[in-house]
Amino acid sequence: MARTADSLGRGCTCIRLVAVAMETKSLIFSKPTFIRRRGRMTKAQLGALDRVDPFLMDPIVDAMAVFNRQAPMALEIGFGMGQTLVHFAGCHPEWNCIGVDVYRPGIGSLVLQCEQQNIKNVRIVEADALSVLERLEDNSIELMMVFFPDPWPKKRHHKRRLVTPAFGTLASSKLNVGGRLLLATDWAPYAETIDESLQGNPELRGGISERWPLRPQTKFEERARRRRHRVQDFCYTKIDNGEIGSIENAQ
């Protein structure tokens, strides 16, 4: 049976995205930190996946080469529906912004928002976040964002949590001195784990913080607040010789 142009485009996109996710596995961590979740996709999001090519990047290549310029780099791990990454990229077109996620409706949503707002400084990697971090150059990231990672509430699933002491070590190795790691969670036990995991890192200074002004309130966070979950923010800065750097131009 002949395939229509519509089915061919979507088929090729899906195959390509799956290939990237399957080939990019963590070299260090044995357990993936995600399970690919199915979600209802709007026609607009599905159509956006046909136009995802200009936004995709191979996590193995030099990130600066992908953007074809030298610029500060921001990385969001688990961008959800993309609101935060789009907002930051729009406020700071002089930055290179990379989003890592495997949620297809979210990828479609991010592409749509970038198209609608004419944002050119965003690239997407569909792969396990840890595998992507491992392949990025050390001391190359100015801002790393991890907002509302899966808390994996059941004890037997805790090994799948993203934020651990090992994650802190890996993340700090990729941050520039003065670079920041921003996190948020609405799950109180996970907030304790985040604090415990990162406080012991000798290269990071910080802890519980006020809400980051460039983090928009998403539907996910609104739902958490309706359930009376307290949202806890964290900010850690990579230090050198005990001196904390800063990236005030990102505020």
Summary of the structure (lengths in Angstrom):
residues: 251
radius of gyration: 17.8
end to end distance: 54.9
largest distance: 66.2
contacts: 790
relative contact order: 0.14
helix: 41%
strand: 20%
